Amino acid sequence: MIEVSGVSFCYPGLESPVLHDINLEIKPGEFLALLGRNGSGKSTFTRLLNGLLVPTDGDVIVDGYNTRDGSHRLRIRQLVGLLFSNPDNQLVAGIVEEDVAFGPENLGLPPAEIRERVEWALSAVGMQDYLKHPPHMLSGGQKQRIAIAGVLALEPSYMVLDEPTSMLDPRGREEVLRTLMDLNREQGTAIIMVTHFVEEAAAADRVVILDHGRVVAMGSPLEVLTRTDDLSDWGLEAPEMVLLCHELRKRGYTRIPMALDSRRVAGAIKQFSCKD
Amino acid sequence: MSIRLVQVGFRYARGLPWETQALKNINLEAGKNEILGIIGPTGSGKTTLLQLMNGVRHPSEGRVLIDDQDPAVLKGREITRLRQKVGLVFQSPEDQLFANSVYEDIAFGPRNLGVTGSELDHRVRWAMEVLDLDFEDLNQRRPQNLSGGQKRRVAIAGVLALKPEYLILDEPTAGLDPEGRKVLLKLIRKLREDLGMGVVMVSHRLQDIMSTCDRVVVLDKGEILRTGTPREILQHGRELIEIGLHLPPINLLLNELKDVFPHLDTTLLGPEEAADEIDRALRGLW
C-alpha cells in the first residue's frame, strides 16, 4: 500500500504550495486514474510517489518505507515505477531488448535473469516479436509500450504513469490503455495513471480529481464522472455520454441509466423503443 | 486566391527499393476565409500533405500552386516570399521555444526576415493580442514557466508574427487539457472571422474538426476518400470507423441506433441536438 498522509508540497523559491494536505491510500493491485486541469498538481503528485520529490509536509509511505528516509530510496524506486508522456525521452538504447534490459542491468542482476525479465516484460506488453528492432522505427504506441516494458522489467508493485497517452494517436492510445488494463488484471500491478481523457478514466477502479492542489473528488468512475457541473468547475469536461444521458432524462426519459459507454446507452434506448 | 493541389502525388525514397507512395491523385483547394480540416488514420499522408501545402516539400507528380505561383519552380527571395504567405505550425510547437522571453521568441521569425524597430514591436504586440496573450503580463516571462496552453499559443504567435495569409496547423490541440483546447479552437475560428485567413488543420479529435471546420477532407492510404461539410462527412460514420477513425462518442451512439431507427440523423453534434433527435425517434415523430 502507498499511504499519502497530510502531504503538502512547495517548490523551492515559490511561495504558494502546489499541493495542500493530500490524504490518499493506494492499494496493491488497484487501477487509479488521476484527473485535473493543467497546473492542478497532478505531475508533482506522481513524483512524490516514488520519492523523486519529497513532501514539504506530511509523509508518503510505500509498503512501510517512508520516502523521506534516503536509505530506502533504491527499494522504493523498485517498488514504484514512474513513466512519462513522451516515449522518445525515455528510450536509451539502439535496440529494443537492450533498452528493456537497461534497468535490470543497473540492479546488477545475473545475465540469465536479465534475459528472462526482458522476455517476460516484452511479452506482457505484447512486443515480444520486436526484440531486435531499433525503437526509433516503431510507432508512438509501440515505443510507449517498450518504455512500459522497461519499467516492468524492474518488477514494480506500483506503476505510476504521467499522461502516458497524451503524445499518441487514437490507435496508440488504445494499445497503451489495453496494455495497462491487462497488466493490472493479469500481473496484479497497481496502475496510477494521470490523464486528460475522461474516456480513459472510465476504465479505472477509482478516479481522483485534483484541483488547485487539493483532492476535490474521489470515487468510482460512474460516481465522479457524472458530476457534470462540478467537473466543469474543475476545468474538466464530462464524458459526452453522461451529458447525453442528462439531456435524455430532462426530456422525460428518467429511467435511462447513467452510463459511460455508448453501447450501454444505445442498449437502454433500444429497450425503450421495444416497450413502446 | 488559394492553395491549390492539382493531381499531386508524393513518393518517399524515390528510386530506392523502399520507395513508398505517400500521396496520389490529390486534387484540393484551400481558400482564404475558410477553415479546412484534414482527417485520416495514422499513416494516411496527412502530415506530408501539410508539408506540400507550404512548399517545404515538392510533389513527385502534379503541381502545388500558392496564389497561382508554384514553389517548386521559384528560387531565392521569391520562394522565401511565397513561403511567408503560408505559416506552418508543427505538432507540439512549444518544443521549439528557445528564447529567454516570450517577446524574444515571437520576435525571432520577423527579425530574421529583416523586420526591425517599431514594426517589429508592433508585430509582436499584434500577434500576442490575436492569440489572447496579455502583453504586459507575459511578454518578459520565460516561455518555460507558462502553462501548456499558453506555451502553445506563444509558439503559434511566433508564426503569426510573420504575417502569413494562410496558417497550417498539425494537431493543434493534442496534449492540451479541455480548457486549453476550448480556448485555442475559439482563437482558430477568430483567425478566419476577424482576419479572413485561410486555415488548414489536421486533428485526430473528430469533435474538434467537426465543430471548427467549414469543410473536411478524409484521407485514406494517401488518397482523398471524401470531401464535404462536417455534416456530409458524418453521414458516412460507418466508413470513417472502417478506415480506423474514432467517431465522437455521440455519433458512435447514433450510428449504433441506426439499425432500430433507420432514419436517424447521425450527423448531429453535441448532446442536446442528439437528445432531441432520439426523443423524436422514440416518439415516432417523423
Interface residues (C-beta under 8 A of the other chain):
Chain A: R37 N38 G39 S85 S139 E163 S166 M167 D169 P170 R171 G172 H196 E199 G235 L236 E237 P239 E240 M241 L243 L244 H246 E247 L248 K250 R251 Y253 S262 R263 V265 A266 I269 K270 F272 S273 D276
Chain B: P41 T42 S92 S147 G148 G149 A174 G175 L176 D177 P178 E179 G180 H204 G244 L245 H246 P248 P249 I250 L252 L253 E256 L257 V260 F261 P271 E272 A274 A275 D276 I278 D279 A281 L282 G284
